[in-house]
Amino acid sequence: MDQPKVISYASEYTVTCVPDDPHWNITVEYRGDHRWAVKHGGRCLGRDGSWSYESIPSEREEQWLADHRFPLAEALILAQDYAPLIKVNGKTPEDWHNYTR
């Protein structure tokens, strides 16, 4: 009997300005059909720069998906652009770095 072919692939990337603390992480997560979500917590980044909560798959309409899904290269750039802007308890990564010095 032949064994199935084993493959490896990335389905999630983490982008952060504060390593070792997942509260600051933005994740880029594969959502199928060559589309990726940019997420922080339970929220997804939209093309307009706003964050909205991601509903269950059966409630997502095509327009919402078009506004909140990206090709991988674009999703990674967006995550890198927004990582310095994330706020946790009202603090930015810059505030955190200044506090921990």
Secondary structure, 3 states (H helix, E strand, C coil): CCCCCCCCCCCEEEECCCCCCHHHCEEEEECCCCCEEEEECCEEECCCCCEEECCCHHHCCHHHHHHHCECHHHHHHHHHHHHHHCCECCECHHHHHHHHC
